[in-house]
Amino acid sequence: MSFSTDSSTLAERYGPLELRVMECVWREAPTDVRAVQSVIAREGHDAAYNTVRTVMERLARKGELVRERDGRQFVYSPVRSRTETRELVARGLVDDLLDRHGDLAVSFFVDRARQDPATLERLRELVREMETEGGDD
């Protein structure tokens, strides 16, 4: 599997095997343990069926996957889409950065935006939208 550039963001939330499992479930949902283990094996990674099952059960307990009985087995589906999960992780990282570094973090974002006129204009648009909406989210 070729991870996209935002996989490093998702690695903040998941371990390496958890991320491989989640990538499979996001693509194939609903899916079962055997199908996920088969995909992981085809991608050249060694993960036993029992290991994949344990990871999927743990992800279900953590609230990342929904597990439903289908005959004698369970099928799993993600609670959130890949995009929603990536946004959740990114929001958490930014919140943490702002909580820890406040004004310094904000000034860094503005300095970064100054390097790209399109980004700076987008930042201005976002500020105007927030002012128009009253800033309440």
PyMOL commands that set and color helices and strands:
alter all, ss='L'
color gray80, all
select helices_A, chain A and resi 7-10+16-28+33-42+49-61+82-114+117-132
alter helices_A, ss='H'
color red, helices_A
select strands_A, chain A and resi 65-70+73-78
alter strands_A, ss='S'
color yellow, strands_A
deselect
rebuild
show_as cartoon
